[in-house]
Amino acid sequence: MVVEKFSQGVVNSGIFRLYIATGFFATLIFFVINADLYTPLEMIFGIIAVTVILKGISNMMLSLIILLFSLDNKRSELDFKYNEEKIDAMLAELSVQEAQKF
């Protein structure tokens, strides 16, 4: 659940779309500047190939981020919250018992 929320947050942030769009436009500019060296068909295939490769790299980066995502901090945070709730419940019970004594 935590990893899914994290990965959805990363995907929804748009960082990978920005990465792919930047690569696409950089490739497009490269081919426009060097238009005398390439045919239009080579330009189209080059732009498509670079965009597909960048999409694959961004998917691998997302997989690596999810793989290296550490759940230890989240686990300790959840344990702390659980223990805090348990201690609060015990203190409330103790307060009730002390109030009943007087």
Distance bins in CASP14 RR format, pairs under 12 A and 6 or more apart:
PFRMAT RR
TARGET T0000
AUTHOR 0000-0000-0000
RMODE 2
METHOD distances of the structure
MODEL  1
1 7 0 0 0 0 0 1 0 0 0 0 0
1 8 0 0 0 0 0 1 0 0 0 0 0
1 71 0 0 0 0 0 1 0 0 0 0 0
1 74 0 0 0 0 1 0 0 0 0 0 0
1 78 0 0 0 0 0 1 0 0 0 0 0
2 8 0 0 0 0 0 1 0 0 0 0 0
2 9 0 0 0 0 0 1 0 0 0 0 0
2 66 0 0 0 0 0 1 0 0 0 0 0
2 69 0 0 0 0 1 0 0 0 0 0 0
2 70 0 0 0 0 0 1 0 0 0 0 0
2 71 1 0 0 1 0 0 0 0 0 0 0
2 72 0 0 0 0 0 1 0 0 0 0 0
2 73 0 0 0 0 0 1 0 0 0 0 0
2 74 1 0 1 0 0 0 0 0 0 0 0
2 75 0 0 0 0 1 0 0 0 0 0 0
2 77 0 0 0 0 1 0 0 0 0 0 0
2 78 0 0 0 0 1 0 0 0 0 0 0
3 9 0 0 0 0 0 1 0 0 0 0 0
3 10 0 0 0 0 0 1 0 0 0 0 0
3 62 0 0 0 0 0 1 0 0 0 0 0
3 63 0 0 0 0 0 1 0 0 0 0 0
3 65 0 0 0 0 1 0 0 0 0 0 0
3 66 1 0 1 0 0 0 0 0 0 0 0
3 67 0 0 0 0 1 0 0 0 0 0 0
3 68 0 0 0 0 0 1 0 0 0 0 0
3 69 1 0 1 0 0 0 0 0 0 0 0
3 70 0 0 0 0 0 1 0 0 0 0 0
3 71 1 0 0 1 0 0 0 0 0 0 0
3 74 0 0 0 0 1 0 0 0 0 0 0
4 10 0 0 0 0 0 1 0 0 0 0 0
4 11 0 0 0 0 0 1 0 0 0 0 0
4 12 0 0 0 0 0 1 0 0 0 0 0
4 66 0 0 0 0 1 0 0 0 0 0 0
4 69 0 0 0 0 0 1 0 0 0 0 0
5 11 0 0 0 0 0 1 0 0 0 0 0
5 12 0 0 0 0 0 1 0 0 0 0 0
5 66 0 0 0 0 0 1 0 0 0 0 0
5 69 0 0 0 0 0 1 0 0 0 0 0
5 71 0 0 0 0 0 1 0 0 0 0 0
5 74 0 0 0 0 0 1 0 0 0 0 0
6 12 0 0 0 0 0 1 0 0 0 0 0
6 13 0 0 0 0 0 1 0 0 0 0 0
6 62 0 0 0 0 0 1 0 0 0 0 0
6 65 0 0 0 0 1 0 0 0 0 0 0
6 66 1 0 0 1 0 0 0 0 0 0 0
6 67 0 0 0 0 0 1 0 0 0 0 0
6 68 0 0 0 0 0 1 0 0 0 0 0
6 69 1 0 1 0 0 0 0 0 0 0 0
6 70 0 0 0 0 0 1 0 0 0 0 0
6 71 0 0 0 0 1 0 0 0 0 0 0
6 73 0 0 0 0 0 1 0 0 0 0 0
6 74 0 0 0 0 1 0 0 0 0 0 0
7 13 0 0 0 0 0 1 0 0 0 0 0
7 16 0 0 0 0 0 1 0 0 0 0 0
7 59 0 0 0 0 0 1 0 0 0 0 0
7 61 0 0 0 0 0 1 0 0 0 0 0
7 62 1 0 0 1 0 0 0 0 0 0 0
7 63 0 0 0 0 1 0 0 0 0 0 0
7 64 0 0 0 0 0 1 0 0 0 0 0
7 65 1 0 0 1 0 0 0 0 0 0 0
7 66 1 0 1 0 0 0 0 0 0 0 0
7 67 0 0 0 0 0 1 0 0 0 0 0
7 69 0 0 0 0 1 0 0 0 0 0 0
8 14 0 0 0 0 0 1 0 0 0 0 0
8 62 0 0 0 0 0 1 0 0 0 0 0
8 66 0 0 0 0 0 1 0 0 0 0 0
9 15 0 0 0 0 1 0 0 0 0 0 0
9 16 0 0 0 0 0 1 0 0 0 0 0
9 62 0 0 0 0 0 1 0 0 0 0 0
9 65 0 0 0 0 0 1 0 0 0 0 0
9 66 0 0 0 0 0 1 0 0 0 0 0
9 69 0 0 0 0 0 1 0 0 0 0 0
10 16 1 0 0 1 0 0 0 0 0 0 0
10 17 0 0 0 0 0 1 0 0 0 0 0
10 19 0 0 0 0 0 1 0 0 0 0 0
10 58 0 0 0 0 0 1 0 0 0 0 0
10 59 0 0 0 0 0 1 0 0 0 0 0
10 61 0 0 0 0 1 0 0 0 0 0 0
10 62 1 0 0 1 0 0 0 0 0 0 0
10 63 0 0 0 0 0 1 0 0 0 0 0
10 64 0 0 0 0 0 1 0 0 0 0 0
10 65 1 0 0 1 0 0 0 0 0 0 0
10 66 0 0 0 0 1 0 0 0 0 0 0
10 69 0 0 0 0 1 0 0 0 0 0 0
11 17 0 0 0 0 1 0 0 0 0 0 0
11 58 0 0 0 0 1 0 0 0 0 0 0
11 59 0 0 0 0 0 1 0 0 0 0 0
11 61 0 0 0 0 0 1 0 0 0 0 0
11 62 1 0 0 1 0 0 0 0 0 0 0
11 63 0 0 0 0 0 1 0 0 0 0 0
11 65 0 0 0 0 0 1 0 0 0 0 0
11 66 0 0 0 0 0 1 0 0 0 0 0
12 62 0 0 0 0 0 1 0 0 0 0 0
13 19 0 0 0 0 0 1 0 0 0 0 0
13 62 0 0 0 0 0 1 0 0 0 0 0
13 65 0 0 0 0 0 1 0 0 0 0 0
14 20 0 0 0 0 1 0 0 0 0 0 0
14 21 0 0 0 0 1 0 0 0 0 0 0
14 22 0 0 0 0 0 1 0 0 0 0 0
14 58 0 0 0 0 0 1 0 0 0 0 0
14 62 0 0 0 0 0 1 0 0 0 0 0
15 21 0 0 0 0 0 1 0 0 0 0 0
15 22 0 0 0 0 0 1 0 0 0 0 0
15 58 0 0 0 0 1 0 0 0 0 0 0
15 61 0 0 0 0 1 0 0 0 0 0 0
15 62 0 0 0 0 1 0 0 0 0 0 0
15 65 0 0 0 0 0 1 0 0 0 0 0
16 22 0 0 0 0 0 1 0 0 0 0 0
16 23 0 0 0 0 0 1 0 0 0 0 0
16 54 0 0 0 0 1 0 0 0 0 0 0
16 55 0 0 0 0 1 0 0 0 0 0 0
16 56 0 0 0 0 1 0 0 0 0 0 0
16 57 0 0 0 0 1 0 0 0 0 0 0
16 58 1 0 1 0 0 0 0 0 0 0 0
16 59 0 0 0 0 1 0 0 0 0 0 0
16 60 0 0 0 0 0 1 0 0 0 0 0
16 61 1 0 0 1 0 0 0 0 0 0 0
16 62 1 0 0 1 0 0 0 0 0 0 0
16 63 0 0 0 0 0 1 0 0 0 0 0
16 65 0 0 0 0 0 1 0 0 0 0 0
17 23 0 0 0 0 0 1 0 0 0 0 0
17 24 0 0 0 0 0 1 0 0 0 0 0
17 51 0 0 0 0 0 1 0 0 0 0 0
17 54 0 0 0 0 0 1 0 0 0 0 0
17 55 0 0 0 0 1 0 0 0 0 0 0
17 58 0 0 0 0 1 0 0 0 0 0 0
17 62 0 0 0 0 0 1 0 0 0 0 0
18 24 0 0 0 0 0 1 0 0 0 0 0
18 25 0 0 0 0 0 1 0 0 0 0 0
18 54 0 0 0 0 0 1 0 0 0 0 0
18 58 0 0 0 0 1 0 0 0 0 0 0
19 25 0 0 0 0 0 1 0 0 0 0 0
19 26 0 0 0 0 0 1 0 0 0 0 0
19 51 0 0 0 0 0 1 0 0 0 0 0
19 53 0 0 0 0 0 1 0 0 0 0 0
19 54 1 0 0 1 0 0 0 0 0 0 0
19 55 0 0 0 0 1 0 0 0 0 0 0
19 56 0 0 0 0 0 1 0 0 0 0 0
19 57 0 0 0 0 1 0 0 0 0 0 0
19 58 1 0 1 0 0 0 0 0 0 0 0
19 59 0 0 0 0 0 1 0 0 0 0 0
19 60 0 0 0 0 0 1 0 0 0 0 0
19 61 0 0 0 0 1 0 0 0 0 0 0
19 62 0 0 0 0 0 1 0 0 0 0 0
20 26 0 0 0 0 0 1 0 0 0 0 0
20 27 0 0 0 0 0 1 0 0 0 0 0
20 47 0 0 0 0 0 1 0 0 0 0 0
20 50 0 0 0 0 1 0 0 0 0 0 0
20 51 1 0 0 1 0 0 0 0 0 0 0
20 52 0 0 0 0 1 0 0 0 0 0 0
20 53 0 0 0 0 1 0 0 0 0 0 0
20 54 1 0 1 0 0 0 0 0 0 0 0
20 55 1 0 1 0 0 0 0 0 0 0 0
20 56 0 0 0 0 1 0 0 0 0 0 0
20 57 0 0 0 0 1 0 0 0 0 0 0
20 58 1 0 1 0 0 0 0 0 0 0 0
20 59 0 0 0 0 0 1 0 0 0 0 0
20 61 0 0 0 0 0 1 0 0 0 0 0
20 62 0 0 0 0 0 1 0 0 0 0 0
21 27 0 0 0 0 0 1 0 0 0 0 0
21 28 0 0 0 0 0 1 0 0 0 0 0
21 50 0 0 0 0 0 1 0 0 0 0 0
21 51 0 0 0 0 1 0 0 0 0 0 0
21 54 0 0 0 0 1 0 0 0 0 0 0
21 55 0 0 0 0 0 1 0 0 0 0 0
21 58 0 0 0 0 0 1 0 0 0 0 0
22 28 0 0 0 0 0 1 0 0 0 0 0
22 29 0 0 0 0 0 1 0 0 0 0 0
22 50 0 0 0 0 0 1 0 0 0 0 0
22 51 0 0 0 0 0 1 0 0 0 0 0
22 54 0 0 0 0 1 0 0 0 0 0 0
22 58 0 0 0 0 0 1 0 0 0 0 0
23 29 0 0 0 0 1 0 0 0 0 0 0
23 30 0 0 0 0 1 0 0 0 0 0 0
23 31 0 0 0 0 0 1 0 0 0 0 0
23 46 0 0 0 0 0 1 0 0 0 0 0
23 47 0 0 0 0 1 0 0 0 0 0 0
23 49 0 0 0 0 0 1 0 0 0 0 0
23 50 1 0 0 1 0 0 0 0 0 0 0
23 51 1 0 0 1 0 0 0 0 0 0 0
23 52 0 0 0 0 0 1 0 0 0 0 0
23 53 0 0 0 0 1 0 0 0 0 0 0
23 54 1 0 1 0 0 0 0 0 0 0 0
23 55 0 0 0 0 0 1 0 0 0 0 0
23 57 0 0 0 0 0 1 0 0 0 0 0
23 58 0 0 0 0 0 1 0 0 0 0 0
24 30 0 0 0 0 0 1 0 0 0 0 0
24 31 0 0 0 0 0 1 0 0 0 0 0
24 46 0 0 0 0 0 1 0 0 0 0 0
24 47 1 0 0 1 0 0 0 0 0 0 0
24 48 0 0 0 0 1 0 0 0 0 0 0
24 49 0 0 0 0 0 1 0 0 0 0 0
24 50 1 0 0 1 0 0 0 0 0 0 0
24 51 1 0 1 0 0 0 0 0 0 0 0
24 52 0 0 0 0 0 1 0 0 0 0 0
24 53 0 0 0 0 0 1 0 0 0 0 0
24 54 1 0 0 1 0 0 0 0 0 0 0
24 55 0 0 0 0 1 0 0 0 0 0 0
24 58 0 0 0 0 0 1 0 0 0 0 0
25 31 0 0 0 0 0 1 0 0 0 0 0
25 32 0 0 0 0 0 1 0 0 0 0 0
25 47 0 0 0 0 1 0 0 0 0 0 0
25 50 0 0 0 0 0 1 0 0 0 0 0
25 51 0 0 0 0 0 1 0 0 0 0 0
25 54 0 0 0 0 0 1 0 0 0 0 0
26 32 0 0 0 0 0 1 0 0 0 0 0
26 33 0 0 0 0 0 1 0 0 0 0 0
26 47 0 0 0 0 0 1 0 0 0 0 0
26 50 0 0 0 0 1 0 0 0 0 0 0
26 51 0 0 0 0 0 1 0 0 0 0 0
26 54 0 0 0 0 1 0 0 0 0 0 0
27 33 0 0 0 0 0 1 0 0 0 0 0
27 34 0 0 0 0 0 1 0 0 0 0 0
27 38 0 0 0 0 0 1 0 0 0 0 0
27 42 0 0 0 0 0 1 0 0 0 0 0
27 43 0 0 0 0 1 0 0 0 0 0 0
27 44 0 0 0 0 0 1 0 0 0 0 0
27 45 0 0 0 0 0 1 0 0 0 0 0
27 46 1 0 0 1 0 0 0 0 0 0 0
27 47 1 0 1 0 0 0 0 0 0 0 0
27 48 0 0 0 0 1 0 0 0 0 0 0
27 49 0 0 0 0 1 0 0 0 0 0 0
27 50 1 0 1 0 0 0 0 0 0 0 0
27 51 1 0 0 1 0 0 0 0 0 0 0
27 52 0 0 0 0 0 1 0 0 0 0 0
27 53 0 0 0 0 1 0 0 0 0 0 0
27 54 0 0 0 0 1 0 0 0 0 0 0
28 34 0 0 0 0 0 1 0 0 0 0 0
28 35 0 0 0 0 0 1 0 0 0 0 0
28 38 0 0 0 0 0 1 0 0 0 0 0
28 43 0 0 0 0 1 0 0 0 0 0 0
28 44 0 0 0 0 0 1 0 0 0 0 0
28 46 0 0 0 0 1 0 0 0 0 0 0
28 47 1 0 1 0 0 0 0 0 0 0 0
28 48 0 0 0 0 0 1 0 0 0 0 0
28 50 0 0 0 0 1 0 0 0 0 0 0
28 51 0 0 0 0 1 0 0 0 0 0 0
29 35 0 0 0 0 0 1 0 0 0 0 0
29 43 0 0 0 0 0 1 0 0 0 0 0
29 47 0 0 0 0 0 1 0 0 0 0 0
29 50 0 0 0 0 0 1 0 0 0 0 0
30 37 0 0 0 0 0 1 0 0 0 0 0
30 38 0 0 0 0 1 0 0 0 0 0 0
30 42 0 0 0 0 0 1 0 0 0 0 0
30 43 0 0 0 0 1 0 0 0 0 0 0
30 46 0 0 0 0 1 0 0 0 0 0 0
30 47 0 0 0 0 1 0 0 0 0 0 0
30 50 0 0 0 0 1 0 0 0 0 0 0
31 37 0 0 0 0 1 0 0 0 0 0 0
31 38 1 0 1 0 0 0 0 0 0 0 0
31 39 0 0 0 0 0 1 0 0 0 0 0
31 40 0 0 0 0 1 0 0 0 0 0 0
31 41 0 0 0 0 0 1 0 0 0 0 0
31 42 0 0 0 0 1 0 0 0 0 0 0
31 43 1 0 1 0 0 0 0 0 0 0 0
31 44 0 0 0 0 1 0 0 0 0 0 0
31 45 0 0 0 0 0 1 0 0 0 0 0
31 46 1 0 0 1 0 0 0 0 0 0 0
31 47 1 0 0 1 0 0 0 0 0 0 0
31 48 0 0 0 0 0 1 0 0 0 0 0
31 49 0 0 0 0 0 1 0 0 0 0 0
31 50 0 0 0 0 1 0 0 0 0 0 0
32 38 0 0 0 0 1 0 0 0 0 0 0
32 40 0 0 0 0 0 1 0 0 0 0 0
32 43 0 0 0 0 1 0 0 0 0 0 0
32 47 0 0 0 0 0 1 0 0 0 0 0
33 43 0 0 0 0 0 1 0 0 0 0 0
34 42 0 0 0 0 0 1 0 0 0 0 0
34 43 0 0 0 0 1 0 0 0 0 0 0
34 46 0 0 0 0 0 1 0 0 0 0 0
35 42 0 0 0 0 0 1 0 0 0 0 0
35 43 1 0 0 1 0 0 0 0 0 0 0
36 43 0 0 0 0 0 1 0 0 0 0 0
37 43 0 0 0 0 1 0 0 0 0 0 0
38 44 0 0 0 0 1 0 0 0 0 0 0
38 45 0 0 0 0 1 0 0 0 0 0 0
38 46 0 0 0 0 1 0 0 0 0 0 0
38 47 0 0 0 0 0 1 0 0 0 0 0
39 45 0 0 0 0 1 0 0 0 0 0 0
39 46 0 0 0 0 0 1 0 0 0 0 0
40 46 0 0 0 0 0 1 0 0 0 0 0
40 47 0 0 0 0 0 1 0 0 0 0 0
41 47 0 0 0 0 0 1 0 0 0 0 0
41 48 0 0 0 0 0 1 0 0 0 0 0
42 48 0 0 0 0 0 1 0 0 0 0 0
42 49 0 0 0 0 0 1 0 0 0 0 0
43 49 0 0 0 0 0 1 0 0 0 0 0
43 50 0 0 0 0 0 1 0 0 0 0 0
44 50 0 0 0 0 0 1 0 0 0 0 0
44 51 0 0 0 0 0 1 0 0 0 0 0
45 51 0 0 0 0 0 1 0 0 0 0 0
45 52 0 0 0 0 0 1 0 0 0 0 0
46 52 0 0 0 0 1 0 0 0 0 0 0
46 53 0 0 0 0 1 0 0 0 0 0 0
46 54 0 0 0 0 0 1 0 0 0 0 0
47 53 0 0 0 0 0 1 0 0 0 0 0
47 54 0 0 0 0 0 1 0 0 0 0 0
48 54 0 0 0 0 0 1 0 0 0 0 0
48 55 0 0 0 0 0 1 0 0 0 0 0
49 55 0 0 0 0 0 1 0 0 0 0 0
49 56 0 0 0 0 0 1 0 0 0 0 0
50 56 0 0 0 0 0 1 0 0 0 0 0
50 57 0 0 0 0 0 1 0 0 0 0 0
51 57 0 0 0 0 0 1 0 0 0 0 0
51 58 0 0 0 0 0 1 0 0 0 0 0
52 58 0 0 0 0 0 1 0 0 0 0 0
52 59 0 0 0 0 0 1 0 0 0 0 0
53 59 0 0 0 0 0 1 0 0 0 0 0
53 60 0 0 0 0 0 1 0 0 0 0 0
54 60 0 0 0 0 0 1 0 0 0 0 0
54 61 0 0 0 0 0 1 0 0 0 0 0
55 61 0 0 0 0 0 1 0 0 0 0 0
55 62 0 0 0 0 0 1 0 0 0 0 0
56 62 0 0 0 0 1 0 0 0 0 0 0
56 63 0 0 0 0 1 0 0 0 0 0 0
56 64 0 0 0 0 0 1 0 0 0 0 0
57 63 0 0 0 0 0 1 0 0 0 0 0
57 64 0 0 0 0 0 1 0 0 0 0 0
58 64 0 0 0 0 0 1 0 0 0 0 0
58 65 0 0 0 0 0 1 0 0 0 0 0
59 65 0 0 0 0 0 1 0 0 0 0 0
59 66 0 0 0 0 0 1 0 0 0 0 0
60 66 0 0 0 0 0 1 0 0 0 0 0
60 67 0 0 0 0 0 1 0 0 0 0 0
61 67 0 0 0 0 0 1 0 0 0 0 0
61 68 0 0 0 0 0 1 0 0 0 0 0
62 68 0 0 0 0 0 1 0 0 0 0 0
62 69 0 0 0 0 0 1 0 0 0 0 0
63 69 0 0 0 0 0 1 0 0 0 0 0
70 76 0 0 0 0 0 1 0 0 0 0 0
70 77 0 0 0 0 0 1 0 0 0 0 0
71 77 0 0 0 0 0 1 0 0 0 0 0
71 78 0 0 0 0 1 0 0 0 0 0 0
71 79 0 0 0 0 0 1 0 0 0 0 0
72 78 0 0 0 0 0 1 0 0 0 0 0
72 79 0 0 0 0 0 1 0 0 0 0 0
73 79 0 0 0 0 0 1 0 0 0 0 0
73 80 0 0 0 0 0 1 0 0 0 0 0
74 80 0 0 0 0 0 1 0 0 0 0 0
74 81 0 0 0 0 0 1 0 0 0 0 0
75 81 0 0 0 0 0 1 0 0 0 0 0
75 82 0 0 0 0 0 1 0 0 0 0 0
76 82 0 0 0 0 0 1 0 0 0 0 0
76 83 0 0 0 0 0 1 0 0 0 0 0
77 83 0 0 0 0 0 1 0 0 0 0 0
77 84 0 0 0 0 0 1 0 0 0 0 0
78 84 0 0 0 0 0 1 0 0 0 0 0
78 85 0 0 0 0 0 1 0 0 0 0 0
79 85 0 0 0 0 0 1 0 0 0 0 0
79 86 0 0 0 0 0 1 0 0 0 0 0
80 86 0 0 0 0 0 1 0 0 0 0 0
80 87 0 0 0 0 0 1 0 0 0 0 0
81 87 0 0 0 0 0 1 0 0 0 0 0
81 88 0 0 0 0 0 1 0 0 0 0 0
82 88 0 0 0 0 0 1 0 0 0 0 0
82 89 0 0 0 0 0 1 0 0 0 0 0
83 89 0 0 0 0 0 1 0 0 0 0 0
83 90 0 0 0 0 0 1 0 0 0 0 0
84 90 0 0 0 0 0 1 0 0 0 0 0
84 91 0 0 0 0 0 1 0 0 0 0 0
85 91 0 0 0 0 0 1 0 0 0 0 0
85 92 0 0 0 0 0 1 0 0 0 0 0
86 92 0 0 0 0 0 1 0 0 0 0 0
86 93 0 0 0 0 0 1 0 0 0 0 0
87 93 0 0 0 0 0 1 0 0 0 0 0
87 94 0 0 0 0 0 1 0 0 0 0 0
88 94 0 0 0 0 0 1 0 0 0 0 0
88 95 0 0 0 0 0 1 0 0 0 0 0
89 95 0 0 0 0 0 1 0 0 0 0 0
89 96 0 0 0 0 0 1 0 0 0 0 0
90 96 0 0 0 0 0 1 0 0 0 0 0
90 97 0 0 0 0 0 1 0 0 0 0 0
91 97 0 0 0 0 0 1 0 0 0 0 0
91 98 0 0 0 0 0 1 0 0 0 0 0
92 98 0 0 0 0 0 1 0 0 0 0 0
92 99 0 0 0 0 0 1 0 0 0 0 0
93 99 0 0 0 0 0 1 0 0 0 0 0
93 100 0 0 0 0 0 1 0 0 0 0 0
94 100 0 0 0 0 0 1 0 0 0 0 0
94 101 0 0 0 0 0 1 0 0 0 0 0
95 101 0 0 0 0 0 1 0 0 0 0 0
95 102 0 0 0 0 0 1 0 0 0 0 0
96 102 0 0 0 0 0 1 0 0 0 0 0
END
